Amino acid sequence: MSTLEPAPTYATDGPTVWQVLGPVFVLSALLGAFVYQRYAASETYVKEGIARMDKEGPSLTADGCVDAALEWFNGCEANSANAAVCEQGIKLVAFHCLKAAPRDEACEAYQGSPNGRWVYGKCEERGQRCVNKRECACATVFRSMESFCINDQERVQL
C-alpha cells in the first residue's frame, strides 16, 4: 500500500496577475493616446508651416527664408509640437520657402566649405549659438539651403 502525499498548497492572499498588470495596461494606453495626440498636433503644425512658406516664399529673399524657417521653428513649443518632429520638419519648411522663387543670386554667392562647419559661423553671426551641434535648427536651415543650391534648386536632400 502506498501513501499519498498531500498536494502542495499555494498562497492565494497576494495580488493576482490582473491586479498587477491591469494598471500597467491602462497607463500604457493613456500614455499612448497622449503621445499620438501630440504627434498629430505636431504634424498639423508642420503642414501649416509648409503652406505658409508656399505662400510667403515668393516675396522673401533666401535670407528671408532662413529667418522665416527659424521663426516657424521657434514657435514649435508654443504650439505644443514635438521637438523631434520640428527638427525634421524645419528642412521641409525651409525647402518650401526656397523653392517658391528662383534663388540664382543666393546660390551663385553661396560659399559653402567642404567640411560643413561654416554653418556654425553663420548662426553665430545671427546671434544663434549652436550648443548641441546635432540639434541646431539654424545649422539645419543653412545646410538645407546648401543642399537646395547643390541640387539645382529642385530639392533638399533630407
Phi, psi and omega in degrees: 000133181258151179261136178272133177272144180292148179294144180293148179251145180244147178287132181240014183268000179268181180289149178278170179300318182291330177290332178274311185279335180305306178298328178295317178297317181296314179297321178297317180294318179295317179296318178299318179295319179296315181295319179296318180299317180293320178296317180297319177296322179295318180297320178296319180297321178295316179299319178295322178295319178297314179298319179297317180291324176299324182281315185275336186307316182299334182266359183256149171282175177298317176295326176296325176293322177299312180299316182295319180294319179292324176297317177300313182298319180294342177273359182301310184296319180295335180260018178056034179270149179288132183300321181294323178292320178292324177301320178281324184291334183297329177295317179293317181297314179298317180300315182295328176289313183296321184282351183290343179209155177298139182239035184304313183298315180295320182286328177291321182277359185295126182237072177277152176251154186296337183270349176080000181285347181300334183296327181293324176295319177298320180292320179294325175300329180270002179082019180240098180278132179272099180285308177261105187298333182278339182233060181243109183299320180300312179297322179297319180294317179293324176292326176296319178295319177301312180297320179301314181290318180297327183265035175056034177059032181250334184199163170242122180285121182269000000 
